[in-house]
Amino acid sequence: MLLEDLDTHCPVHGNPLNDGVVMISYGLFRYSEAFNKAHRYLFPKSKFMVRGGCAVNDEIIYHMRYCNACRRAHLLWAAENKSNEGLPHLADEFERILHLRFGMENSVTNVPPDVHDLMHAHNLVDALKLLQRANPGVEIPELRAHMRYLSRGAELEQAILAMRMGGPQLVYEQLAALAERSGKDELQERFVGN
Ligand SMILES: [Zn+2]
């Protein structure tokens, strides 16, 4: 393989890479030696997720290229080694993480439609007052945090949709089908319930 093919082809399997989206995972990750080695030599382009470092920033999802054969090899390795290192979040978990990351307050249960209109018109003071009336007993900082979350609502919805349509969690569905065919219930349980 030529060096210039590395952007478009898998260095291990040599096949063309696919376009996909993954979630950016922030924080410190410590993978085992065994995983790091397997990742480097057996499935370098599985790309089930990308690491964003410790400083959380505004980016949610990342467009990248992955290799189908690498994903299969990664999943096989994970099953054989009973490990979930480097594997993606399920779609529901992804949503939960996004909500946490962007400050959705569970204490705010009632968001009148006018709040959105006021925020859209940059009338944040009245939006806050309205939100306060609709959620008696909730403190102002929590209401403010929730408004920050609401201000990015459309963007978050889009990210969630992108992950549901093309995110790596789809591999769990493929794996479930695979496990059904081969009768490996344990495998299915392990990954689908992960
Ligand atoms: Zn590959």
Boltz pocket constraint, residues with backbone or C-beta under 6 A from the ligand:
constraints:
  - pocket:
      binder: B
      contacts: [[A, 10], [A, 11], [A, 12], [A, 13], [A, 14], [A, 42], [A, 43], [A, 44], [A, 45], [A, 67], [A, 68], [A, 69], [A, 70], [A, 71]]
      max_distance: 6.0
